[in-house]
């Protein structure tokens, strides 16, 4: 018997509807199963990492870069033209104040001095005779005045000639170390030619700039620590000796000068140095690692471990610095020196007064075994 085509269509439609109804019922069953309460996990304390609060000296400092200068520095130059006849020093040697360094040929200047001295002596003799004749009323006061003027002019010419003669010898204006000369015996030089540099290395100066925002916290006598790439790891202490009264308008910075005494004479003028200017020292600051801080409800909080529980404690912070190559922060209010704070695992602490367990530091665990014990050291 042949089934009508319309009946076959209704049969297929019924089968499709039945399948949809079955799928909906299966989805509702699975959803009800997923919404069923999950079995509770086994309870226990939250494992965290914690460290005791440290009490250390904290320095409020600003860093800068600077340039070293010697206590006194000069480039000696010739004041008048002449030919070098003698060089009285060895390159790089120590000289005393007033030592003759370079001598020019002074034969002409010496002759002019001799001539001026003779003229001065003649004028002095004429003045003496004029004074005697004036006392005897043989000469007028005008003649006496002329004789005095002639003697004074002759004396001035002698002083000028002597000054030019003295300039033919270049002397050290202060004690120090002479540099490397750029001239030789026999050179004829014009005035203003550079001869050699002289450096007083008994002390050094470091010039550096700081932002104008801290100008109100600067003072002469503040401590400065200098470091140079030439001597890695070495610190050179210095003191601020001068503060420029004007702010540089182009860079909005203030020029400072610090002075140090490098007894070893290792530092050289012109060296680049890193400067750490200490603005304030706090010798007994309470410090914690920066990672111990948590921001909660727009305020800084730390979790303090008290009798095995994590207690949320609001804190007021101060300076930030580095201790043992680790970022630390000062706590002004909220902690005491004997407190222990959570440094890792705060995200697992949901609430207050949550039981916690301090994990063993990774450094103390041996590879795949119990913790290794370090040998005890006997106190001296």
C-alpha positions in Angstrom: 0.0 0.0 0.0 1.4 3.3 -1.0 1.7 6.1 1.8 0.6 9.4 0.6 3.2 12.1 0.2 1.6 14.4 2.7 1.6 11.7 5.4 5.4 11.2 4.9 6.0 14.9 5.4 4.1 14.9 8.7 6.0 11.9 9.8 9.4 13.5 9.2 8.2 16.7 10.9 7.2 14.7 14.0 10.6 13.0 14.2 12.4 16.4 14.0 10.2 17.8 16.8 10.8 14.8 19.0 14.6 15.2 18.5 14.5 18.8 19.5 12.5 18.0 22.6 15.0 15.3 23.6 17.9 17.7 23.1 16.3 20.4 25.2 15.6 18.0 28.1 19.3 16.8 28.0 20.5 20.4 28.1 18.3 21.2 31.1 19.6 18.2 33.0 23.3 19.1 32.3 22.7 22.7 33.4 21.1 21.5 36.7 24.0 19.3 37.3 26.6 22.1 36.7 24.7 24.4 39.1 24.8 21.9 41.8 27.1 23.0 44.7 30.7 21.8 44.3 32.2 19.7 47.1 34.1 21.9 49.5 37.9 21.6 49.4 39.9 20.6 52.4 40.5 23.7 54.6 43.9 24.9 55.9 46.1 27.9 56.4 47.2 30.0 53.4 50.8 29.5 52.5 52.6 32.8 52.3 56.1 34.3 52.4 57.0 36.7 55.2 59.9 38.7 56.6 60.6 40.6 59.8 60.6 44.4 59.7 64.1 45.9 59.4 65.6 48.8 61.3 68.3 50.5 59.2 69.8 53.9 58.2 67.9 55.3 55.3 69.3 58.1 53.2 67.1 60.6 51.4 69.4 61.4 48.4 69.4 62.8 44.9 71.6 61.6 42.1 73.4 63.6 39.5 76.5 63.6 37.3 79.5 65.9 37.7 83.0 66.8 36.6 86.1 66.8 38.7 88.3 69.9 39.0 91.6 70.4 40.8 91.8 72.8 43.8 93.7 75.2 41.6 94.3 75.0 37.9 96.1 77.4 35.5 97.6 77.3 32.0 100.8 79.4 32.1 101.2 81.7 29.2 103.9 84.2 28.0 103.0 87.8 28.8 105.6 89.4 26.5 107.3 88.1 23.3 110.7 86.4 23.7 112.9 83.4 23.0 113.1 80.6 25.6 116.6 80.2 27.0 116.0 77.6 29.8 113.3 75.2 31.0 113.6 74.6 34.7 111.3 71.6 35.3 110.6 68.0 34.2 107.3 67.1 32.8 104.8 65.9 35.4 107.0 66.9 38.4 106.0 68.6 41.6 106.9 72.3 42.0 106.7 74.7 44.9 105.1 78.2 44.8 107.5 80.7 43.3 109.8 78.2 41.5 111.2 79.4 38.2 109.7 77.2 35.4 110.6 78.9 32.1 113.3 81.6 31.5 113.3 83.8 28.4 116.3 85.5 26.9 116.4 88.8 28.9 119.5 90.5 27.6 117.6 93.4 26.2 115.4 93.8 29.3 118.5 93.7 31.5 120.1 96.4 29.5 117.0 98.6 29.8 117.0 98.1 33.5 120.7 99.2 33.7 119.9 102.3 31.7 116.9 103.2 33.8 118.9 102.7 37.0 121.6 105.0 35.8 119.0 107.7 34.9 117.4 107.3 38.2 120.7 107.6 40.1 121.6 110.8 38.1 118.2 112.3 38.8 118.5 111.5 42.5 121.9 113.2 42.6 120.6 116.3 40.8 117.7 116.4 43.3 120.1 116.3 46.2 122.1 119.2 44.9 119.0 121.2 44.1 117.7 120.7 47.7 121.1 122.0 49.1 121.0 125.1 46.8 117.4 125.7 47.7 118.3 125.6 51.4 120.9 128.3 50.7 118.3 130.4 48.8 120.3 130.0 45.5 117.4 128.3 43.6 113.7 128.8 43.5 110.9 126.4 44.6 110.0 125.8 41.0 113.5 124.5 40.3 113.2 122.2 43.3 109.8 120.9 42.0 111.3 120.2 38.6 114.1 118.2 40.1 111.7 116.1 42.2 109.5 115.4 39.2 112.6 114.3 37.2 113.7 111.9 39.9 110.2 110.4 40.2 110.0 109.9 36.5 113.4 108.2 36.4 112.3 105.9 39.3 109.1 105.0 37.5 111.1 104.1 34.3 113.3 101.9 36.4 110.3 100.1 38.0 108.8 99.5 34.5 112.1 98.1 33.1 112.5 95.9 36.2 108.9 94.6 35.8 109.5 93.7 32.1 112.7 91.9 33.2 110.8 89.9 35.9 108.2 88.8 33.3 111.0 87.1 31.4 110.9 84.3 34.0 107.7 82.3 34.4 107.2 81.2 38.0 104.7 78.8 39.6 101.8 80.8 41.1 101.1 78.0 43.6 102.5 74.6 44.6 101.3 71.7 42.5 102.0 69.2 39.7 103.3 70.5 36.4 101.9 69.1 33.2 103.5 68.3 29.9 105.1 71.3 28.2 104.3 72.3 24.6 107.5 74.3 24.0 111.2 73.8 23.8 114.4 75.7 24.4 115.0 78.2 21.5 111.3 78.7 20.6 110.4 82.3 19.9 106.9 83.0 21.3 104.5 85.8 21.0 102.5 87.0 24.0 99.6 84.8 25.0 101.1 81.5 23.9 100.2 78.5 26.1 103.3 77.0 27.8 102.3 74.4 30.3 99.4 73.6 32.8 99.8 73.5 36.5 97.4 71.6 38.8 97.0 71.7 42.6 95.9 68.1 43.5 95.9 68.5 47.2 92.1 68.5 47.0 89.5 68.1 44.3 86.3 69.8 43.5 83.2 68.2 41.9 80.8 70.5 40.1 77.3 69.1 39.5 73.7 70.3 38.9 70.5 69.4 40.7 66.8 70.2 39.9 65.6 73.6 41.2 62.7 71.8 43.0 65.1 70.8 45.8 66.7 74.2 46.2 65.0 74.7 49.5 66.6 71.6 51.0 70.2 72.4 50.0 72.8 73.6 52.5 76.6 73.9 52.6 78.2 71.0 54.5 75.8 68.3 53.1 77.4 64.9 52.5 78.2 63.8 48.9 79.2 60.4 47.7 81.2 60.2 44.4 81.8 57.2 42.1 83.9 57.0 39.0 83.9 54.3 36.3 87.7 54.3 36.6 87.4 52.8 40.1 84.4 50.5 40.1 82.9 50.0 43.6 84.9 52.8 45.2 83.1 55.6 47.0 84.8 59.0 47.5 83.2 61.1 50.3 82.9 64.8 49.8 81.2 67.9 51.3 79.2 70.6 49.6 81.2 73.8 49.9 79.4 76.2 47.6 75.9 76.7 46.1 75.4 79.0 43.1 72.9 81.7 44.0 71.3 81.7 40.6 69.2 79.0 38.8 70.2 78.2 35.3 67.1 79.4 33.3 67.7 77.0 30.3 67.9 73.8 32.3 66.1 74.9 35.5 69.0 73.5 37.6 71.3 74.7 40.3 75.1 74.4 40.3 76.7 73.0 43.4 80.4 72.4 44.2 81.6 69.7 46.5 85.2 69.3 47.8 87.0 66.1 48.6 90.5 65.1 49.6 91.9 62.2 47.6 94.9 61.2 49.6 95.8 58.5 47.1 95.8 61.0 44.2 93.8 58.5 42.1 91.2 60.9 40.8 92.2 63.3 38.0 90.8 66.7 36.9 88.2 66.4 34.1 86.9 63.0 35.2 83.2 62.2 34.9 81.7 61.2 38.2 78.3 60.0 39.5 77.2 62.1 42.4 74.8 61.1 45.3 73.8 64.1 47.4 72.4 63.1 50.8 69.6 65.5 51.7 68.6 63.8 55.0 69.8 60.8 57.0 67.4 58.7 59.1 69.5 56.3 61.2 66.7 54.2 62.8 64.1 54.0 60.1 61.6 51.1 60.0 61.8 49.6 56.5 60.0 46.8 54.7 60.3 45.4 51.1 58.3 47.3 48.6 56.4 44.1 47.6 54.9 43.9 51.0 52.6 46.9 50.3 49.1 46.4 49.1 46.6 49.0 47.9 43.2 48.5 49.4 40.4 51.0 49.4 42.7 53.8 48.2 45.1 53.3 51.1 48.3 51.5 51.6 48.1 48.3 53.7 50.4 45.4 54.8 49.5 42.1 56.2 51.1 41.6 59.6 51.5 38.1 60.8 50.1 37.9 64.4 49.8 34.5 66.1 49.6 32.7 62.9 47.1 35.0 61.3 47.3 37.7 58.6 46.1 41.0 60.0 45.5 43.8 57.5 47.3 46.9 58.9 47.1 50.4 57.3 50.5 52.1 57.1 51.9 55.5 56.4 55.1 55.4 54.2 58.0 57.7 53.8 61.2 57.4 51.9 62.0 54.9 49.2 65.5 53.6 48.8 67.7 50.6 48.1 69.2 48.2 50.7 71.3 45.3 49.7 70.2 45.9 46.0 66.6 45.6 47.0 63.8 48.2 46.9 62.6 49.1 50.3 60.2 51.6 51.7 60.1 53.4 55.1 57.1 53.0 57.3 56.4 56.0 59.4 53.3 54.8 61.1 51.6 51.4 61.5 54.5 48.9 62.2 56.9 48.3 65.1 60.5 46.9 64.8 59.5 43.4 66.0 56.7 42.9 63.5 56.6 40.3 60.7 54.9 41.3 57.3 53.8 39.2 54.4 55.9 39.8 51.3 54.4 37.3 48.9 51.0 35.5 48.6 48.8 38.5 49.6 46.5 37.7 46.7 45.5 34.4 48.4 44.5 36.2 51.6 40.8 36.9 51.2 39.7 38.7 54.3 41.2 39.6 57.7 42.6 37.4 60.4 43.1 34.6 58.0 45.2 31.7 59.2 48.5 31.6 57.3 51.6 29.4 57.2 55.0 31.0 56.4 56.7 29.1 53.6 60.3 28.0 54.0 62.7 30.4 52.1 63.7 28.8 48.7 67.4 29.4 49.5 67.2 27.1 52.6 65.8 24.1 50.7 68.2 21.5 49.3 67.7 20.1 45.8 65.2 17.3 46.2 65.8 16.7 49.9 65.6 18.2 53.4 67.0 21.7 54.1 70.7 22.0 54.2 72.2 23.2 57.4 75.0 25.8 57.2 78.0 25.2 59.5 77.8 27.1 62.7 80.4 29.9 63.1 82.0 30.6 66.4 81.7 34.1 67.6 85.0 35.9 68.0 
